[in-house]
């Protein structure tokens, strides 16, 4: 099951509007503070502080790309850069050059402002762009996508897009949600209904199994080096709160953040029931 049947595709304009309207709320309500993360906090066994939980994926990316980014002139692409939290962290930590791509004009402005305020704008630049119509970019030693792979039109479209930008031997890191390989393909099952609600709420196009992503990557010259399941290290609402919000967000209200709540609670239910998994995958381009 690569995606639930009859699930609507989200257009580039819809995805951009979703982030333009929600980004400030993500930052204000998400709790990441100065980390400026709008990705998942990962509470691994050795993580005790919120800042470290939000920086966990930043460190995962840094460790994965280190062999390809061990010189100051190294260039890395951040595909779906948000407000630049991870990109600026990597520039500060590794001294590399990072180009961030976001479909959201609001995010591009905030990321550019962040780099300038941190004095990193000579090495971190941010461009508004769509995965389906990428701007011209310099070749990259590595690239990463944190919770943006799911917005691509398909896994094949994503790897078709990214392959030409990564130098031979370069690395690609994806941190994202994937369907469980054991999920039933029948659209009438609870699994299909909840994953479809997750897709609709968060405007996703590309919720596929990890196995499907690995197969598609291989067809574009990417060899899998590592896959890690971080699902058990994500946190959710208390079960009672989760139930109440999941029922309340059935109301078809038009607010952008309401869609986020609906998709987010559906995701938490999917993770609890094993219908989706949160993976970090690392590839090397042949």
Secondary structure as UniProt FT lines:
FT   TURN            5..6
FT   HELIX           12..30
FT   HELIX           33..35
FT   TURN            45..46
FT   HELIX           50..65
FT   HELIX           66..68
FT   TURN            72..73
FT   STRAND          75..79
FT   TURN            82..83
FT   HELIX           85..94
FT   STRAND          97..102
FT   HELIX           105..117
FT   TURN            118..119
FT   TURN            121..123
FT   STRAND          124..128
FT   TURN            131..132
FT   STRAND          140..146
FT   HELIX           149..151
FT   HELIX           155..163
FT   TURN            164..165
FT   STRAND          166..179
FT   TURN            181..182
FT   TURN            187..188
FT   HELIX           190..202
FT   HELIX           210..219
FT   TURN            220..221
FT   STRAND          222..229
FT   HELIX           231..233
FT   HELIX           239..248
FT   TURN            249..250
FT   HELIX           256..272
FT   TURN            273..274
FT   STRAND          276..285
//
